[in-house]
Amino acid sequence: MSVRRVVPNIPSDAPAQSREFYGLLGFEEVMNHGWIMTLASAAVPTAQISLYAAADRTAPVTPDMSVEVDDVDAAYAAVRDSGAEIVHPLQDEEWGVRRFFARDPDGRVVNVLSHR
């Protein structure tokens, strides 16, 4: 299993203004579902920031960060077998990802995903 990208998830009460601010740093909008918007660098597409304007639509909590892996099922098995807390079960989401949430040792919630 390998990591494809790591994305901080930032709560935002002003997503349009945040998009403009991060645009000054070279980020462009690459996804917008209304409740979450992802900005990426045109030069380095895996350099990304996700802005949460509302709570995660299909999960009990909003994650602190997202980690995209090449094999989410293997990651799920490894995390589950370690005894770490699974906050949101492994499932397919309607927008094309398979994901689960786990809590890290410091209490942060990590969204672990793969695109389908």
C-alpha positions in Angstrom: 0.0 0.0 0.0 1.3 3.5 -0.8 0.1 7.1 -0.1 -0.9 9.1 -3.1 -1.6 12.4 -1.3 -2.3 14.0 2.0 -4.9 16.8 2.2 -5.6 19.1 5.2 -9.3 19.6 5.8 -9.9 23.2 6.9 -13.3 24.4 8.3 -14.4 27.5 6.6 -17.1 30.0 7.3 -16.1 31.9 4.2 -15.3 29.4 1.4 -15.5 31.9 -1.5 -13.1 34.3 0.3 -10.8 31.4 1.3 -10.8 30.2 -2.4 -9.7 33.7 -3.4 -7.0 33.9 -0.7 -5.5 30.5 -1.6 -5.8 31.5 -5.2 -3.2 34.1 -4.5 -0.9 31.2 -3.5 -1.5 29.3 -6.8 -4.4 27.1 -5.8 -7.4 26.5 -8.1 -10.8 25.0 -7.4 -10.8 21.3 -8.6 -13.9 20.0 -6.8 -16.9 21.7 -5.2 -19.8 19.7 -3.7 -21.2 22.7 -1.8 -20.3 21.3 1.6 -16.7 20.6 0.7 -14.4 22.4 -1.8 -10.9 21.2 -2.9 -8.3 23.5 -4.2 -5.1 22.2 -5.9 -1.9 23.6 -7.3 -1.9 23.7 -11.1 1.9 23.0 -11.0 1.7 20.1 -8.5 -1.9 18.7 -8.6 -1.4 16.5 -5.5 -0.7 19.7 -3.4 -4.3 20.3 -2.2 -6.4 21.9 0.5 -10.0 20.9 1.3 -12.3 23.6 2.8 -15.4 22.3 4.7 -18.2 24.8 4.6 -20.6 22.4 6.4 -20.4 19.1 8.2 -19.4 16.0 6.2 -22.5 15.0 4.4 -22.3 11.2 4.9 -20.2 10.8 8.1 -20.7 11.5 11.8 -17.8 13.9 12.0 -15.7 16.2 9.8 -12.2 14.7 9.5 -9.1 16.7 10.3 -7.2 15.4 7.3 -7.5 13.1 4.3 -5.0 10.5 3.2 -5.5 9.0 -0.3 -4.0 5.5 -0.6 -3.8 3.1 -3.5 -5.5 0.3 -1.6 -8.1 1.5 0.9 -9.2 -2.1 1.8 -5.7 -3.0 2.8 -5.4 0.2 4.8 -8.7 -0.5 6.5 -7.6 -4.0 7.5 -4.3 -2.7 8.9 -5.9 0.0 10.9 -8.7 -2.2 12.2 -6.3 -5.0 13.1 -4.1 -2.5 15.0 -7.0 -1.8 17.4 -7.3 1.9 16.4 -10.8 3.4 16.6 -12.8 3.2 13.4 -14.9 6.4 13.5 -16.8 5.8 10.2 -16.9 2.4 8.5 -15.5 1.5 5.2 -18.0 2.4 2.5 -18.4 3.6 -1.1 -19.5 7.2 -1.4 -21.7 8.5 -4.2 -19.0 11.0 -5.4 -16.6 8.2 -6.4 -14.5 7.4 -3.4 -14.3 4.4 -1.1 -13.3 5.6 2.4 -13.3 5.1 6.2 -12.4 7.4 9.1 -10.0 6.4 11.9 -8.9 8.3 15.0 -5.1 8.8 15.4 -3.4 8.5 18.8 -3.8 12.2 19.4 -7.5 12.1 18.7 -7.5 13.5 15.2 -9.9 12.0 12.7 -8.3 10.8 9.5 -10.3 10.2 6.3 -8.6 7.3 4.5 -9.7 7.0 0.9 -9.2 5.7 -2.6 -10.9 6.9 -5.8 -13.0 4.2 -7.5 
